């Protein structure tokens, strides 16, 4: 657990802050409900009407803080609030409640029923809301714990043993409970992070060719459909290059499949490095065939890319002792341009037809429409 926590420290910090923001928002809703309860209770103190009227004025800061918190949460959402803003709001909320508690003690010369209970409720509310961060939680509940202890000692007993015992018990229970709950929370966060990581890995495995580490046929099919839709919508050109390594079966027979696999990896790297734009895509089409998608590229641009691939393969000088056209690895390429109304299968069929012409014309060359 400690190891995972260290590995995922940034993610844990982010998740902790998100849960903390949700907790503070929850504390704001609860504060609104508690404020309503306080108003209902103070309404019955008509014998001290003047005092109650003055106390209602003291509720205004808390009412404003709650209103601002709810409005900002509604307009901006939780994810746009930074740490400075959320901690400032939390400090205002705690201070506003402290001011309300002080106002309740001044409401009458008699003991105000429920003041200590309200303070204890606030301790529980803010302990639950702030549990992911122990330091913030302690700072949030400490004013209410101190108020409860002081109020009890001043109003009910001069003996400090009870309020001190209550203070220590409350603090100890909350601290130990926070440790247990936060432990569960961090374990759950780590498991969630690892689950997301595994899902990303599975998704990558589903879209990436395991040998060459480029896109596989499935990913290519998905991207090609999207690019055709984009070209149809934006009336932009779209080109496809179908590439086949010349005499690859003979290479496997002479040098072995392990060497052949190594060449496939190198050819994939060469073709991929020949592409310069983020949207350009190279995929392993099957066996020793590769396919390139060139969005927003006309036939001249596609020929330029095919020529670049041909030159880079020649520069790599990958020895091919069984080739009928060169001492080194070469490739034949077929180039096709998408036209309005063509399906992906039509485009690939056209590229395959151009590839066949390149092969039948002597290989190590490219043909286009």
Residue pairs with C-beta under 8 A, 6 or more apart in sequence:
1 186
1 187
1 190
4 190
4 194
5 12
5 186
5 190
8 189
8 190
8 193
11 189
11 193
12 186
12 189
12 190
12 193
15 189
15 192
15 193
16 132
16 133
16 189
17 83
17 86
18 78
18 79
19 132
19 185
20 86
20 130
20 132
20 133
20 136
21 78
21 81
21 86
22 78
23 128
23 129
23 130
23 131
23 132
24 69
24 86
24 89
24 90
24 93
24 129
24 130
25 69
25 73
25 78
26 128
26 129
27 93
27 125
27 126
27 129
27 130
28 66
28 69
28 70
28 73
28 93
29 70
30 125
30 129
31 62
31 66
31 93
31 97
31 125
32 66
32 70
34 118
34 121
34 122
34 125
35 59
35 62
35 63
35 66
35 100
38 59
38 100
38 104
38 118
39 56
39 59
41 113
41 114
42 52
42 55
42 56
42 107
43 52
45 51
45 52
45 107
45 108
46 52
48 107
48 108
51 106
51 107
51 108
52 107
54 103
55 103
55 104
55 106
55 107
58 99
58 100
58 102
58 103
59 100
59 103
61 96
61 99
62 93
62 96
62 97
62 99
62 100
65 89
65 92
65 93
65 96
66 93
68 89
69 89
69 93
72 81
72 89
87 136
90 130
90 136
90 140
94 126
94 140
94 143
97 122
97 143
97 144
98 143
98 144
98 147
101 115
101 118
101 119
101 122
101 144
101 147
101 151
104 112
104 115
104 118
105 112
105 115
105 151
111 155
111 156
115 151
116 148
116 151
116 152
119 144
119 145
119 147
119 148
119 151
120 144
120 148
120 170
122 141
122 144
123 141
123 144
123 145
123 148
123 170
123 174
126 137
126 140
126 141
126 144
127 137
127 140
127 141
127 174
127 177
127 178
129 140
130 136
130 137
130 140
130 141
131 137
131 178
131 181
131 182
131 185
132 182
132 185
134 175
134 178
134 179
134 182
137 174
137 178
138 175
141 174
145 167
145 170
145 171
146 167
148 163
148 166
148 167
148 170
149 163
149 164
149 166
149 167
150 163
152 162
152 163
152 166
153 159
153 160
153 162
153 163
157 163
206 218
207 215
207 216
207 218
207 219
208 214
208 215
208 216
208 219
209 215
209 216
209 268
209 283
209 284
211 261
211 264
211 265
211 284
212 264
212 265
212 268
212 284
213 265
213 268
214 268
214 272
214 282
214 283
214 284
214 290
215 223
215 281
215 282
215 283
215 284
216 283
216 284
217 283
217 284
217 285
217 286
219 283
220 281
220 283
220 285
220 291
220 293
221 344
223 281
223 283
223 293
224 240
224 293
224 344
224 347
224 348
225 344
227 238
227 279
227 293
227 295
228 238
228 338
228 342
228 343
228 344
228 347
230 236
230 295
231 237
231 238
231 295
231 296
231 338
232 340
236 295
236 296
237 296
237 297
237 298
237 299
237 301
237 337
237 338
238 293
238 294
238 295
238 296
238 297
238 337
238 338
238 347
239 294
239 297
239 298
239 299
239 301
239 302
239 335
239 336
239 337
239 338
240 291
240 292
240 293
240 294
240 302
240 335
240 336
240 337
240 338
240 347
240 348
240 351
241 291
241 292
241 294
241 302
241 305
241 306
241 309
241 333
241 334
241 335
241 351
241 366
242 285
242 289
242 290
242 291
242 333
242 334
242 336
242 348
242 351
242 352
242 354
242 355
243 271
243 289
243 290
243 291
243 292
243 309
243 331
243 332
243 333
243 334
243 355
244 288
244 289
244 290
244 331
244 332
244 333
244 355
244 359
245 251
245 263
245 264
245 267
245 288
245 289
245 329
245 330
245 331
246 320
246 323
246 324
246 325
246 326
246 329
246 330
246 331
246 332
246 359
246 363
246 364
247 320
247 322
247 323
247 324
247 325
247 363
248 260
248 263
248 287
248 288
250 322
250 323
251 259
251 260
251 263
251 320
251 321
251 322
251 323
251 329
252 259
252 260
253 322
254 321
254 322
255 321
263 318
263 329
264 284
264 288
266 316
266 318
267 290
267 313
267 318
267 329
267 331
268 282
268 284
268 290
270 309
270 312
270 313
270 316
271 282
271 290
271 292
271 309
272 282
273 312
274 305
274 308
274 309
274 312
275 281
275 282
275 292
275 294
275 305
277 295
279 295
279 296
280 292
280 293
280 294
280 295
281 292
281 293
282 290
282 291
282 292
282 293
283 290
283 291
283 292
283 293
284 290
285 291
291 348
291 351
292 305
292 309
294 301
294 302
294 305
297 305
298 337
299 335
299 337
299 368
299 369
302 335
302 337
302 368
303 335
303 366
303 368
306 333
306 335
306 366
306 368
307 366
309 331
309 333
310 330
310 331
310 333
310 364
310 365
310 366
313 328
313 329
313 330
313 331
314 326
314 328
314 330
316 328
316 329
317 328
318 328
318 329
319 327
319 328
319 329
320 326
320 327
320 328
320 329
320 330
321 327
323 329
323 330
324 363
325 362
325 363
325 364
326 364
330 363
330 364
331 364
332 355
332 358
332 359
332 363
332 364
332 365
332 366
333 354
333 355
333 358
333 365
333 366
333 367
334 351
334 352
334 353
334 354
334 355
334 356
334 357
334 358
334 366
334 367
334 368
335 351
335 354
335 366
335 367
335 368
335 369
336 347
336 348
336 350
336 351
336 353
336 354
336 368
336 369
337 368
337 369
338 347
342 350
350 369
354 366
354 367
354 368
354 369
355 367
357 367
358 365
358 366
358 367
361 367
